[in-house]
Structures are given as C-alpha cells and as structure tokens.
C-alpha cells in the first residue's frame, strides 16, 4: 500500500484509477477515498482513455487498473499503453493468471473467483 500513498520511490504524480462497469464503480470509490485522504488521485473510465484522457497520464503517475476477469480488452489495452510509456501499473483482478495480471508491474497474488462465487 505504501506505493499508493507515497507514489513510489521518487514519484510525484497522481494515482490514476481505472475500471469499467462494476469494477469502474469500485475504482471511482477508491479514487474518491484516496483524494479525501490527501492522496492525489482521480478516476478515468477506460474507454475515455482512448479518446483523449491518455494526455492526463505521465511517467510520474501510478495507474491502478481494476478488472474482475482481468481480460477486459479496454483495461488490458490501457495497461499495454502504460507499459510502452513507462507508467507503473498495479493490476487488480480476480484471476492471477489473467492478461492484466501478466502485464501489470504489480498484481496482488491469489484469486478471488472462488470466494465470490460461493457468496
């Protein structure tokens, strides 16, 4: 969690939090919570990134990408863009073997799939 709070070693940018649909609602809440705690953060809808919002991202930022499946094309493509532009990404998904998990700089281990299916 310290990489989010501090922005990582030497980082002075914002936490840009992305998602779509239900994962997007979670991402919006995270961005609002971080901002209320004084942690520079904002939400970007993954579809909007491809229509101009990439201009808000820089190498000093941290992207936190939410996708339950980890396979959502819009999210995966945002992460690919970030990788090509040296923007650090934390990917959060329910599948530790997903494309999102594989291309993110950081992906918390484990899988949420079985836990959520049983609830």
ABEGO torsion letter per residue (X at the ends): XAAAAAGEBGBABBBBBBBBEAAAAAAAAAAAAAAAAGBBBBBBBAAAAAAGAAAABBAABBBBBBBAAGABAAAAAAAAAAAAAGBBBBBBBABAABAAAAABABBBBEBAAAAAAAX
